[in-house]
């Protein structure tokens, strides 16, 4: 029935097998010897005021046992699939044919085991088996769930997801640590990477563009740690972010003028604050005729322009050679006639080349950094220059930064999970040995609702942009009203 994908020698083996197989205990199905019956123990007396288990507790216990039972069956069926399927022939099989093949093998195995499932359970089991063979096992339904932003695995029995900025624990688990390691190895081997005791951590990209990071024992103490930052198939534009309340129309108009007039922009923020999303949205204001080069550790940017060259750094190979850093990519990009250079995240010595690019004819370049405020962002740039080993006086470093960077956009994730553009700050030059800055827009927190939602508003600070004349010369004559604070 399923000769197309079956291993060549399996038909004969199956024909030689007896027609009926005695039903085996469930423990043997899971690959364990049957255990002798335990003697009945005497139940403890309930404490004073104790209540018999509720119907919900009984139902929960029953559901838990059912899941354990299904898990054991799935392990056995997965072994049978690996024994029966010719994996090399699956590369050319369609999804429908493979699902039909898996369903047939599973049905035969279930008859041998003597297990009866209803239609829904059988459909669920067949889908899970398909995910094990062709996908990422238990993680597959989470990757398909559009509401999930991040998947965080803390060992085989604990999988968290982030939805709308909030972390929740799921009821999805792996069978054991070996099961989890097999899925990790499946991911990293597909992109030519490896992870083991000698190389216990890895950063990779899934087929759909999602960012994958894993750390395995012995570095991960309680089981392998996995984090997946899902790749959004739908690009969030400026209008979408305004509608979601990330910033206002006035701020969007200002940012459009800033990007279109080729100001150098840094997007600052913490982890998960929406820096890359903001950078993607800002890039929509770039003219379609400009040549843009992007440089990232893991390609996440989704630019909509026609003329875009994308580069991605590469880690060293097994012998510790062949690494290509962001700085290598950035140095080479300067020789490729870019109009703008966009670095996904500046975190090391490449900051020197980024600042020089911004200062030497590549106006309108953009990058992101990790910082909690605009002033902290400047300090981070200074520290990265120092870590690069460049012997330069602090005043000269600050003068370089003040000359290169025009605008710092601060993105934050608030305690209720919402993401806001909390500040837009201009760098206006140097005053003595200090970089002078002025805030144009900010987000003011006014309070908190009983359900934990933050109450706040966006407002201008009343300070007129130092680049207002530049905007006007380029055809972006912003009305003075956008600089007026709310309520005035």
C-alpha positions in Angstrom: 0.0 0.0 0.0 2.9 2.4 0.7 5.6 1.0 -1.4 6.6 4.4 -2.8 8.4 5.6 0.3 9.0 2.3 2.0 12.5 0.9 2.4 13.2 -1.8 -0.2 13.6 -4.7 2.2 10.5 -4.0 4.4 7.9 -5.7 2.2 9.5 -9.1 2.5 9.9 -8.7 6.2 6.3 -7.6 6.6 5.1 -10.6 4.5 7.0 -13.0 6.7 5.5 -11.6 9.9 2.5 -13.5 11.4 -0.9 -12.2 10.5 -1.9 -11.3 14.0 0.2 -10.0 16.8 -0.8 -10.3 20.5 -1.6 -7.1 22.2 1.3 -5.8 24.3 1.1 -3.9 27.5 1.5 -0.1 27.1 4.8 -0.2 29.0 6.3 -2.5 26.4 5.0 -0.2 23.6 7.2 2.5 25.1 10.2 0.2 24.9 10.2 -0.8 28.6 9.6 -4.2 30.2 6.3 -4.8 31.9 6.5 -4.0 35.6 5.0 -6.4 38.2 1.9 -5.2 39.9 2.7 -3.2 43.0 1.0 -4.1 46.3 -1.9 -2.0 47.3 -0.9 0.7 49.8 -3.0 1.9 52.6 -4.4 5.4 51.8 -3.7 8.1 54.4 -6.6 9.5 56.3 -7.6 13.0 55.1 -6.7 15.8 57.4 -9.3 17.6 59.3 -11.4 19.7 57.0 -10.1 17.9 53.9 -12.3 17.4 50.9 -12.4 14.5 48.4 -10.8 15.4 45.0 -12.9 17.6 42.9 -14.3 16.7 39.5 -11.9 19.1 37.9 -8.9 17.4 39.6 -10.1 14.0 38.6 -10.6 15.2 35.0 -7.1 16.9 35.0 -5.5 13.7 36.2 -7.3 11.7 33.6 -6.2 14.1 30.9 -2.6 13.9 32.1 -2.6 10.1 32.0 -4.1 10.2 28.5 -1.4 12.6 27.3 1.3 10.3 28.8 -0.3 7.3 27.1 -0.4 9.1 23.7 3.2 10.2 24.2 4.3 6.6 24.6 2.4 5.5 21.6 3.8 8.4 19.5 7.4 7.4 20.4 6.7 3.8 19.3 5.1 4.9 16.1 7.9 7.4 15.3 10.4 4.5 15.6 8.3 2.5 13.2 8.2 5.3 10.8 11.9 5.7 10.8 12.3 1.9 10.3 9.7 1.8 7.4 10.1 5.1 5.5 12.9 5.5 3.0 13.9 9.0 4.1 16.0 9.7 1.0 12.9 9.4 -1.1 10.9 11.9 1.0 12.7 14.9 -0.5 10.6 14.6 -3.7 7.3 13.5 -2.0 4.4 15.9 -1.7 2.9 16.8 1.7 -0.4 15.0 0.8 1.4 11.8 -0.3 3.6 11.7 2.8 0.7 12.3 5.2 -1.2 9.5 3.5 1.8 7.2 3.9 2.2 8.1 7.5 -1.5 7.6 8.2 -1.3 4.1 6.6 1.8 3.0 8.6 0.3 4.4 11.8 -3.1 2.7 11.2 -1.3 -0.7 10.7 0.8 -0.2 13.8 -2.2 0.8 15.9 -4.0 -2.4 14.9 -1.0 -4.4 15.9 -0.8 -2.6 19.3 -4.5 -3.0 19.8 -5.1 0.6 20.5 -8.3 2.3 19.4 -8.5 6.1 18.8 -11.4 8.3 17.8 -11.2 10.3 14.6 -9.9 13.5 16.2 -7.2 11.7 18.2 -6.1 9.9 15.1 -5.9 13.1 13.1 -3.9 14.8 15.8 -1.5 11.8 16.1 -0.9 11.7 12.3 -0.2 15.5 12.3 2.3 15.1 15.2 4.0 12.2 13.4 4.3 14.3 10.3 5.8 17.1 12.3 8.3 14.7 13.8 9.4 13.4 10.4 9.4 16.6 8.3 9.1 19.4 10.8 10.4 20.4 14.3 8.2 18.1 16.4 6.4 19.7 19.3 7.5 23.2 18.2 5.8 23.0 14.8 2.3 24.1 15.9 3.9 27.1 17.8 5.8 28.1 14.7 2.5 28.0 12.7 0.6 30.1 15.4 0.6 33.7 14.1 -0.2 35.0 17.6 3.1 33.7 19.0 6.1 36.1 18.8 8.8 34.2 20.8 9.2 30.5 21.7 11.4 29.8 24.8 12.3 26.3 25.8 13.8 25.7 29.2 14.5 22.0 29.1 12.3 19.3 27.6 9.3 19.8 30.0 9.0 23.6 30.0 8.1 25.6 26.9 7.0 29.3 27.2 5.6 31.5 24.4 5.2 35.3 24.2 1.9 36.6 23.0 1.2 40.4 23.0 4.3 41.0 25.1 3.3 38.5 27.8 5.0 35.2 28.6 2.8 32.1 29.2 3.6 28.5 29.9 2.3 26.0 27.4 1.2 22.4 27.9 3.5 21.3 25.1 6.5 19.2 26.1 9.3 17.0 24.6 9.5 13.4 25.5 12.9 13.8 27.1 16.3 15.6 26.6 17.3 13.3 23.8 14.1 14.3 21.9 14.9 18.0 22.4 18.5 17.5 21.3 17.4 15.7 18.2 15.2 18.6 17.1 18.0 21.1 17.9 20.4 19.0 15.8 17.9 18.9 13.0 17.7 22.7 12.9 21.4 23.5 13.0 22.5 20.7 10.6 20.1 22.2 8.0 22.1 25.4 8.0 25.6 23.8 8.2 26.1 24.5 11.9 26.8 22.1 14.7 26.2 22.0 18.5 27.7 19.5 21.0 29.7 19.5 24.2 32.7 21.1 22.5 30.6 23.8 20.9 27.6 24.1 23.3 25.8 27.1 21.8 24.7 28.1 18.3 22.9 30.9 16.5 21.1 30.1 13.3 18.1 31.0 11.1 15.2 28.8 10.3 13.9 28.2 6.8 11.1 30.9 7.3 13.7 33.5 8.6 13.0 33.1 12.3 16.0 33.6 14.5 17.1 30.5 16.5 19.5 30.3 19.4 20.3 27.2 21.5 22.6 26.2 24.3 23.0 22.6 25.3 24.5 20.8 28.4 26.9 20.9 30.1 26.6 24.7 29.8 22.8 24.5 30.1 22.4 23.0 33.6 18.7 21.8 33.6 18.4 20.8 30.0 18.9 22.5 26.6 17.8 26.1 26.3 16.2 27.2 23.1 14.9 30.6 22.0 13.2 31.3 18.7 12.3 34.9 17.6 9.7 34.4 15.0 10.0 36.1 11.6 6.9 38.1 10.8 5.6 37.3 7.3 3.6 40.5 7.2 5.7 43.6 7.3 4.5 46.2 9.8 4.5 49.6 8.2 4.4 53.0 9.7 0.6 53.2 9.4 0.3 49.8 11.3 2.5 51.0 14.1 0.5 54.3 14.4 -2.7 52.3 14.5 -1.3 50.0 17.3 -0.3 53.1 19.3 3.5 52.7 19.0 3.7 56.4 18.1 1.6 59.2 16.7 1.0 60.7 13.2 3.0 63.8 14.2 6.0 61.7 15.2 5.6 59.7 11.9 5.6 62.9 9.9 8.8 64.0 11.7 10.5 60.7 11.2 9.6 60.7 7.5 11.3 64.0 7.1 14.3 62.9 9.1 14.9 59.7 7.0 14.0 61.3 3.6 16.5 64.1 4.2 19.2 61.6 5.0 19.8 62.1 8.7 21.8 59.4 10.4 19.5 57.5 12.8 20.2 55.1 15.7 17.3 53.1 17.1 18.0 52.4 20.7 16.1 50.0 23.1 16.2 46.9 25.2 15.7 43.3 24.1 12.3 42.7 22.6 11.4 46.4 22.6 10.8 46.5 18.8 14.1 48.0 17.5 14.2 45.9 14.3 10.5 46.5 13.7 11.0 50.2 14.1 14.1 50.1 11.8 12.0 48.2 9.1 9.3 50.9 9.4 11.7 53.8 9.1 13.3 52.2 6.0 10.0 52.6 4.2 10.7 56.3 3.9 13.9 55.7 1.9 13.6 56.6 -1.8 13.3 53.6 -4.1 16.2 54.8 -6.3 18.9 54.6 -3.6 21.3 51.7 -3.2 21.0 50.2 0.3 23.4 47.6 1.8 22.3 45.8 5.0 24.7 44.0 7.4 23.4 41.7 10.1 24.5 38.7 12.3 21.2 37.0 11.5 19.2 38.5 8.6 15.9 39.9 10.0 15.4 43.2 8.1 12.6 43.3 5.6 13.3 46.3 3.3 10.8 47.1 0.7 13.1 49.0 -1.8 14.2 47.5 -5.1 18.0 48.1 -4.8 19.0 46.3 -1.6 22.1 44.2 -1.0 21.9 41.9 2.0 24.9 40.6 3.9 25.1 38.3 6.9 28.1 37.5 9.1 29.4 34.0 9.5 30.8 32.2 12.6 34.1 30.2 12.4 34.1 26.6 11.2 35.0 23.5 13.3 38.7 24.4 13.0 38.1 27.9 14.2 38.7 29.5 10.8 36.6 31.2 8.2 34.8 33.6 10.4 33.3 36.7 8.7 32.4 39.5 11.2 30.1 42.4 10.8 33.1 44.6 10.7 34.5 42.6 7.7 31.1 43.0 5.9 31.0 46.7 6.8 34.5 47.4 5.5 33.7 45.6 2.2 30.3 47.5 1.9 32.2 50.8 1.9 33.7 49.7 -1.5 30.4 48.8 -3.0 29.1 52.3 -3.7 26.2 52.3 -1.2 24.0 55.3 -0.7 23.0 54.1 2.7 24.3 51.4 5.0 22.0 49.7 7.5 23.6 47.6 10.3 21.0 45.4 12.0 22.7 45.8 15.4 26.0 47.5 16.4 27.5 45.7 19.4 31.3 45.7 19.0 34.3 47.0 17.1 32.3 47.6 13.9 31.1 50.8 15.6 34.3 52.6 14.4 33.6 51.8 10.7 29.9 52.6 11.2 30.7 56.1 12.6 33.2 56.7 9.8 30.7 55.7 7.2 28.2 58.1 8.6 30.8 60.8 8.5 32.2 60.2 5.0 29.4 60.5 2.5 27.0 57.7 3.5 24.3 60.1 5.0 21.1 58.5 6.0 22.7 55.3 7.4 20.9 53.6 10.3 21.6 51.0 13.0 20.3 49.7 16.3 22.0 49.5 19.7 21.0 48.2 23.2 20.4 51.0 25.6 17.7 52.3 28.0 17.8 56.0 26.9 19.3 58.3 24.4 22.0 59.4 26.8 22.8 55.8 27.6 23.0 55.1 23.9 25.8 57.7 23.6 27.6 56.1 26.5 27.3 52.7 24.8 28.8 54.1 21.6 31.7 55.5 23.6 32.3 52.2 25.4 32.2 50.2 22.1 34.8 52.5 20.7 37.0 51.9 23.8 36.5 48.1 23.6 37.7 48.2 19.9 41.1 49.1 21.3 41.3 52.4 19.5 43.6 54.8 21.4 41.7 58.0 21.1 40.9 60.9 23.5 37.4 60.9 24.9 36.8 64.3 23.5 37.7 63.2 20.0 35.4 60.1 20.4 32.5 62.3 21.4 33.2 64.8 18.6 33.1 61.9 16.1 29.8 60.6 17.6 28.3 64.1 17.6 29.3 64.6 14.0 28.1 61.2 12.8 24.8 60.7 14.6 21.9 63.1 14.1 18.9 61.3 15.7 18.3 58.7 18.4 14.9 57.0 18.4 14.2 55.2 21.8 11.9 52.1 21.7 10.8 50.5 24.9 8.6 47.6 26.0 6.5 48.7 29.0 5.6 46.5 31.9 2.2 45.6 30.4 3.9 44.2 27.3 3.1 47.1 25.0 5.8 48.6 22.9 6.1 52.4 22.6 8.5 54.9 21.0 9.3 56.6 24.2 11.6 59.4 22.9 12.9 61.0 19.8 16.1 63.0 20.5 18.4 65.1 18.3 22.1 65.4 18.7 22.9 69.1 18.1 26.7 69.1 18.6 29.3 69.6 21.4 29.3 72.0 24.3 32.8 71.8 25.7 33.5 68.1 26.2 29.8 67.1 26.4 27.5 66.0 23.6 24.5 68.3 23.5 21.1 66.8 22.9 17.5 68.0 22.7 14.4 65.8 23.0 11.6 66.6 20.4 9.0 64.0 21.4 8.4 61.8 24.4 5.9 59.4 25.9 4.5 60.4 29.3 3.2 57.8 31.7 0.2 59.0 33.6 -0.8 56.0 35.6 -1.9 52.4 35.5 -5.3 50.7 35.2 -6.5 48.0 37.6 -5.8 45.3 34.9 -2.2 46.4 34.6 -2.5 48.5 31.4 -0.3 51.6 31.2 -2.0 54.9 30.8 0.0 57.4 29.0 0.3 59.9 26.1 2.7 61.1 23.4 3.6 64.7 23.4 6.0 67.1 21.9 8.4 68.9 24.2 7.9 72.3 22.7 11.5 72.4 21.3 11.7 73.2 17.6 13.8 70.8 15.5 17.4 71.8 14.9 17.0 70.4 11.4 13.8 72.3 10.5 15.6 74.4 7.9 17.1 71.2 6.4 13.6 69.7 6.2 12.3 72.8 4.4 15.1 72.8 1.9 14.3 69.2 1.0 10.6 69.9 0.6 9.4 68.8 4.0 8.0 71.9 5.6 6.5 70.6 8.9 3.9 72.8 10.5 5.1 74.5 13.8 2.1 72.9 15.6 3.7 69.5 15.7 6.3 70.8 18.1 3.6 72.1 20.5 3.1 70.1 23.7 -0.2 68.3 24.3 -2.7 70.6 26.2 -1.2 73.9 25.1 
